[in-house]
Amino acid sequence: MKRSVFLSSVALIAALFLVVVVAHPAFAHEKRHVGKYTFVVGFLNEPAYAQQSNSLDLTVCLGNACTYKVQDGSRIVANPVNNLEQSLKVEVSTGAHAPIPLTVSPRYANPGKYNAYFEPTTTGNYTFHIYGTVNSDKVDEKFTSSPNGFSAVAAINAYPATTQNAEPANTDALKNQVTSAQNAASQALTIGGIGAVLGVLGIIVAGVALLRRTTVKTGEAQQEPVERLQG
């Protein structure tokens, strides 16, 4: 009896956990009913930062809500609308900048989910314009960053921070290193030159000494027969 109650409690907790997970399919995304479909739109990587690669995160489901199931150990959409990369187009814009088109692609092993990669280069609110057809139904919707939807693009904190004074300091240090290297090379050349001169002088002195020694021996050899004749 106790074991049966324990197993029932475990099953109830697991079911509640699954309900909570399924009830919240996306964080900081906007969910909107578009005709007989549900669109869930946001950034793929949240929070989104300027100068960091990101993507549109788009989920399209049939009906008034996206439901999920577990298949092969993965949580996937149970009521997806597939193959929309062939009929939907997406543009992204921010501020007064002209919109740019993005390429819509299906996400691998995730039915009903699509990406459109780009790099937001400035902070602020962004708008995804999604238009075209879903099956035979026309779609023309704009999703903009908002407190109740997906977040705006923020500035990323850089460390260490770059300053205008850092570059001259680095340049001066580099100049000092170059100057030191040049001085060391100049000293080495000077010492090498002196050594070479001393080496040449040594060779000349040795040559002169050898020549004098040879001359003396030759003179002695010539005088010896004369002395014998006089004796």
SULGI-V246789 format. One record per backbone hydrogen bond with DSSP energy under -0.5 kcal/mol. NH is the residue of the N-H (numbers start at 1). CO is the residue of the C=O. If there is no record, write none. Layout:
NH|CO ; NH|CO
This chain:
5|1 ; 6|2 ; 7|3 ; 8|4 ; 9|5 ; 10|6 ; 11|7 ; 12|8 ; 13|9 ; 14|10 ; 15|11 ; 16|12 ; 17|13 ; 18|14 ; 19|15 ; 20|16 ; 21|17 ; 22|18 ; 23|19 ; 24|20 ; 24|21 ; 30|41 ; 31|29 ; 32|39 ; 34|32 ; 34|37 ; 35|33 ; 37|34 ; 38|61 ; 39|32 ; 40|59 ; 41|30 ; 42|57 ; 44|55 ; 46|44 ; 50|154 ; 51|120 ; 52|49 ; 52|120 ; 54|118 ; 56|116 ; 57|42 ; 58|56 ; 58|114 ; 59|40 ; 60|112 ; 61|38 ; 62|79 ; 63|36 ; 63|61 ; 67|65 ; 69|76 ; 71|69 ; 71|74 ; 74|71 ; 76|69 ; 76|74 ; 77|111 ; 78|67 ; 79|67 ; 81|60 ; 82|80 ; 86|83 ; 87|84 ; 88|84 ; 89|131 ; 90|102 ; 91|129 ; 92|100 ; 93|127 ; 95|125 ; 97|94 ; 100|92 ; 102|90 ; 104|102 ; 105|115 ; 107|113 ; 110|107 ; 113|110 ; 114|58 ; 115|105 ; 116|56 ; 118|54 ; 120|52 ; 120|118 ; 124|153 ; 127|93 ; 128|143 ; 129|91 ; 129|127 ; 130|128 ; 130|141 ; 131|89 ; 131|129 ; 132|139 ; 133|87 ; 134|137 ; 135|133 ; 136|134 ; 137|134 ; 139|132 ; 141|130 ; 143|128 ; 144|142 ; 145|126 ; 146|150 ; 149|146 ; 153|124 ; 154|48 ; 158|156 ; 166|163 ; 167|163 ; 168|164 ; 169|165 ; 170|166 ; 171|167 ; 172|168 ; 173|169 ; 174|170 ; 175|171 ; 176|172 ; 177|173 ; 178|174 ; 179|175 ; 180|176 ; 181|177 ; 182|178 ; 183|179 ; 184|180 ; 185|181 ; 186|182 ; 187|183 ; 188|184 ; 189|185 ; 190|186 ; 191|187 ; 192|188 ; 193|189 ; 194|190 ; 195|191 ; 196|192 ; 197|193 ; 198|194 ; 199|195 ; 200|196 ; 201|197 ; 202|198 ; 203|199 ; 204|200 ; 205|201 ; 206|202 ; 207|203 ; 208|204 ; 209|205 ; 210|206 ; 211|207 ; 212|208 ; 213|209 ; 214|210 ; 215|211 ; 216|212 ; 217|213 ; 218|214 ; 219|215 ; 220|216 ; 221|217 ; 222|218 ; 223|219 ; 224|220 ; 227|223 ; 228|224 ; 229|225 ; 230|226 ; 231|227
